[in-house]
Amino acid sequence: MSIDNQIQVVLIDDDPHLRQALCQTLDLAGLKVLTLGEATGLTARLSRDWPGVVVSDIRMPGMDGLELLAELHGQDPELPVLLITGHGDVPLAVQAMRAGAYDFLEKPFASDALLDSVRRALALRRLVLDNRSLRLALSDRQQLSTRLVGHSPQMLRLREQIGALAATRADVLILGETGAGKEVVARALHDLSSRRSGPFVAINAGALAESVVESELFGHEPGAFTGAQKRRIGKFEFANGGTLFLDEIESMSLDVQVKLLRLLQERVVERLGGNQLIPLDIRIIAATKEDLRQSADQGRFRADLYYRLNVAPLRIPPLRERGEDALMLFQHFADEASSRHGLPLHELQPGQRALLLRHSWPGNVRELQNAAERFALGLELALDNTQDNPAAGVLTSTPGGLSEQVEQFEKSLIAAELTRPHSSVRSLAEALGIPRKTLHDKLRKHGLNFADSGNHSADDE
C-alpha cells in the first residue's frame, strides 16, 4: 500500500522504545508521522513526488540505513534522508553524507535538534517539488504548443483549458467537427495528466458493428454468447489505471448508453455473461461531432448520459475560425513531409497564402495535412470550396527561380479573383487592374478560363 501524501515524516528504527519516543516528539510538533520497524519495501511505497522526508537508523537488521539511502536515491535523488547514528557509526554517517544523506544525528541527541533538521528538510522538499512542478508546467505548455499548433485566440484558450483539465480526474467531452483533431486533444489530456504512465486506449464507437460493440467495450466470459469460447478483456478494463478515449459516442445504441452511464457513475464494469463487478480506476474522454443536446431532445441519445458527460466540455474550433493558424499549420505539415521524403523545403508565396486563407477547409486539419503533403511532393492540388468551381485555386510547390515564382504568384492572384462573382470579363479585368486583352492573354497562358469559374459574361469578349 502506498504512503499517503499527508504523511510528512517516515521514521524507521528497530528499537520500539526509541521509535515511540521520537514519534511522540514529532507528533507534538504537529507533524504527521508513520513509524516502521524495518526499511525493506519502503521505496516501493513512496511516489517520486511524495512531499515528506525519511528519518532512519543506520544499523538495523535486514536493510540498513545506507542501503535504504541508496535505494531511495535511486528512485529520487532529491528526497531528504536523515540518518540516526550511534557513537561508533560516525564514520559511516560521514560516508552517507558524501553519498547524499541530508543530515545525521548522533545518539543521544536533543529533541530540538531532530525537529530543526526535519523542518529544514521539509522546507527543502517543498522547494524541490515546487521547482519540479514549474518545470513540468513549462514542459507541458511547450508540448501543447507543438501538438496543437496555432496562435489564434481560440487555440490559446483551448490549450489553457487542456492544461487546467489534465491535472484533474474529471471525465471530458470533446466537441469538434470531423478532422478537427479530437484524438490529438484526448492524447494531450492523457499525457499531461498523472495517468500518463498508464494505458491510453482509443476506440471509435462508429466503426464497431452493433453485434460486437458490447463485447469490445465491456468484455465477456466464456459461453456468454455463441462463439465466446474464452474470456475477453474489454476496452474499459484494459484501460484500467489510464484513459479510454471513446470517439463518435453519438453512434452508440441506447442499450450500450445505459451500461456506459452505469460505468461512469459507479466506476465498475461487468463482463458479458459474468457476475463479478470489477472496480475501475479510469478516465473517460468522449468525443462527438454532433450536438448531443439536440440528439437527446430527439430521443437518439440519453439525456442523463449527456448531462453526465457534459460536466467538462472542450470545443475544438474548426480551422475556418482560426485565421492565419491555417498558414502556420500548412507550413508545419509541409516541412514535416519534406523532411520525411528527403525533399527540399518550399516556402509559401503570397498568392498561395491568399488561397489557403480563402479556403473553408471542410475537412479541417486532416484535409489541410493531406494538402500540405501533396504540396511538399510537388503535386498540383485544387483548393475548391464548391467542388464545381475548378478555378477556385491551384496550389503547387514553387520552383526556386525568380521568374517561375513571379509566374506562380500571378496565376494564384488571378485564380483567387476568379472565385469571386463577376458579371463579365471586363469586371474581372477591372478588379485585377489590367486591360481586358492582357487578361485574356494571361488566362490563356495559365490555362484558366472565365467560364469555368462559374461566372457568366454579359459583354463582348
Secondary structure by P-SEA (a helix, b strand, c coil): ccccccccbbbbbccaaaaaaaaaaaaaabbbbbbbcccccccccccccccbbbbbbcccccccaaaaaaaaaaacccbbbbbbbcccaaaaaaaaaaacccccccccccaaaaaaaaaaaaaaaaaaaaaaaaaaaaaaaaaaaaacccccaaaaaaaaaaaaaaaccbbbbbbbcccccaaaaaaaaaaacccccbbbbbbccccccccccccccccccccccccccbbbbccccccccbbbbbcccccccaaaaaaaaaaaaccccccccccbbbbbbbbbbbbbccaaaaaaaaccccaaaaaaaccbbbbbbccccccaaaaaaaaaaaaaaaaaabbbbbbbcaaaaaaaaaccccccaaaaaaaaaaaaabbbbbbccccccccccccccccccaaaaaaaaaaaaaaaaaacccccaaaaaaaacccaaaaaaaaaaaccccccccccccccc
